[in-house]
Structures are given as structure tokens and as C-alpha cells.
């Protein structure tokens, strides 16, 4: 992992976490045309775990309300994840110097959310416990709008 000097206080890990959250948020905005609800980054000296929290679009929410549509929404996001994962990892490496490795996606039709999780380790596990919790993490849209980012666009592991 790249060690960077902290911006406005904080630790080098905090600074790297902010840069990775902005990089991934910008990529997701370009890919899907909407800003993720939040990006959570857990940064430790020897590893980094990133989770992108997205909400369904109104159309996806309507489709997911029945069994056939739910499967289509799940397949759509898994296909997007598979086809865009390498581009995302390259983008993060180029913009932040952080080498993310493993990733997975979880589409939860019950809550209308999509979780994309990446780590600097060679494997990643996602354990969902109990009911949904409110999104925690760095709200990316504030960073994107403050930086004037724009994007358009349209991720299985």
C-alpha cells in the first residue's frame, strides 16, 4: 500500500482512505450515472477494505418488487461488476497508488441496496447479519460535487 502524508491532520491511512473513497465514488458515478450512497473504507497499515453502498434506481426498485424482475436486477449488477471490476481496480491503482485485489458484489432486493466490497488481500468475505443498518462511511456525493466531477454510464464474483 502506498504511504502518503496526511492532509489536514489525520494519519496516512486516513488520507489514503479518503483518496480511495473519492476514486471509487467517481468511477461508480461514471459507470452508473449516479453517485453511490456512501463508500466505507477501513484502512489499516497492512490492509484496506472498501465497500460501496449504492441504492437501487427507481426502475430497479420497481423491477425487484417481483421474483422475475428481482433476478434480472441481480444478474444485471453481477454482470456489471464482472465486466467493470478490472477497470475499477486499474482506476484506483492509477489515481491512488493502492493495489486492490479481491472483490465481490451483493445485491439485496429486500433493502434495495447493492454492496461492492474490495480488499487489498487476495480474498474477501462478506457476512450479512440481521437487519439492514443505516449506511456508514464517507458520503461520496459531497466530494464529487465539490470537485466538480461529472459522469455517465452503466458489476459477479
Residue pairs with C-beta under 8 A, 6 or more apart in sequence:
1 16
1 45
1 46
1 47
1 48
1 98
1 99
1 120
2 16
2 96
2 97
2 98
3 12
3 16
4 12
4 15
4 16
4 19
4 97
5 12
5 15
6 12
6 14
6 15
7 15
7 18
13 43
13 44
13 45
14 43
16 43
16 48
16 96
16 98
17 41
17 42
17 43
17 48
17 138
18 41
18 138
19 95
19 96
19 98
20 39
20 41
20 43
20 48
20 50
20 92
20 96
20 98
21 39
21 40
21 41
21 50
21 137
21 138
21 140
21 143
22 140
22 143
22 144
22 147
23 91
23 92
23 95
23 96
24 36
24 39
24 50
24 52
24 88
24 92
24 118
24 140
25 35
25 36
25 39
25 52
25 140
25 141
25 143
25 144
26 140
26 144
26 147
26 149
26 151
27 87
27 88
27 91
27 92
28 35
28 36
28 52
28 54
28 116
28 140
29 35
29 36
29 140
29 144
29 149
29 151
29 153
30 151
30 152
30 153
31 80
31 84
31 88
31 151
31 153
31 154
31 155
32 54
32 80
32 153
32 154
33 151
33 152
33 153
33 154
34 54
34 57
35 140
35 141
35 144
36 52
36 53
36 54
36 140
36 141
37 53
37 54
37 55
37 113
37 135
37 139
38 53
38 135
38 136
38 137
38 138
38 139
38 140
39 50
39 51
39 52
39 53
39 137
39 138
39 140
40 50
40 51
40 53
40 135
40 136
40 137
40 138
41 48
41 49
41 50
41 137
41 138
42 48
42 49
42 50
47 119
47 120
47 121
48 98
48 100
48 119
48 120
49 117
49 118
49 119
49 120
49 124
50 100
50 117
50 118
50 119
51 115
51 116
51 117
51 118
51 137
52 114
52 115
52 116
52 117
53 113
53 114
53 115
53 135
53 137
54 113
54 114
54 115
54 116
55 112
55 113
55 114
56 64
56 73
56 112
56 113
56 114
60 73
60 76
60 112
61 112
62 69
63 69
63 70
63 72
63 73
64 70
64 73
64 109
64 112
70 109
73 107
73 109
74 107
74 109
77 105
77 107
77 114
77 155
78 105
78 107
78 155
78 156
79 155
79 156
80 154
80 155
81 103
81 105
81 116
81 155
81 156
81 157
82 155
82 156
82 157
83 155
84 155
85 103
85 155
85 157
88 100
88 103
88 118
88 155
89 100
89 101
89 103
89 118
92 98
92 100
93 99
93 100
98 120
99 120
100 118
100 119
100 120
101 118
101 119
101 120
101 121
101 122
102 118
102 119
102 121
102 122
102 123
102 124
102 157
103 116
103 117
103 118
103 119
103 124
103 157
104 116
104 117
104 124
104 126
104 157
105 114
105 115
105 116
105 117
105 155
105 156
105 157
106 114
106 115
106 117
106 126
106 128
107 113
107 114
108 114
108 115
108 128
108 132
110 132
111 132
113 132
115 126
116 155
117 124
117 126
118 124
